[in-house]
């Protein structure tokens, strides 16, 4: 079996991909065009050009949508078709992947919703700041395996305990906040990769020591970044007791 490096070398020698720097390659324009045409033919994605833009009338039921958001062109509001459950959106029940990029200062309206996107397996919203209500609605998307969010919340809402299939969780904490790993976090038994700006087992604002249940552990977790353990003398014991199969850790 060929290694990944050998496969990449073959693609480069065939001019299908072009080296960009030490860690990035670009695909050739012809390959890009081929993938674009093929993916649309197979109904893998669709493109949205504005807030009220309808989806393609070709009968496409896109399984993945990437929204390249630019505030100068349109707003992500309750009228945006993806976030409005009242719209007649036949594609919603087919949608498996949703990603929003380049909207770092954007906040969705309180009238926007995600709960109708029931079959989502991948949700990447690092391009927008989530309201508390939207954060809570994510907990209804029980098929999620991959989740990236941007929030000011101090802890994940209880509804997240429903995300029994979640394997990857990335949280971009705003304003230098440190997210407390609330009780619902420990119910996510399939978690393998957790990345946060800062997370902690205990609430640093509480003077009294927090006692965790003896049985709380995530045995499938392999990567954890970045965990804050203030003044803890038994750090190693805490980490390997709660995450016995951890392979990569940043403290």
ABEGO torsion letter per residue (X at the ends): XBBAAAAAAAAAAAGABBBABAABBBBBAAAAAAAAAAAAAAGABBBBABAABBBBAAGBBBABBBBBBBAAABBBBAABAAABAABBBAAAAABABBBBBGAAABBBBAABBAAABAABABBBAAABBBBAAAAAAAAABAABABBBBBBABABBBAAAAABAABABBBBBBBGGBBBBBBAAAAABAABABBBBABBBABBAABABBBBBBAABBBAABABBOBBBBBGBAAAAAAAAAABAABABBBX
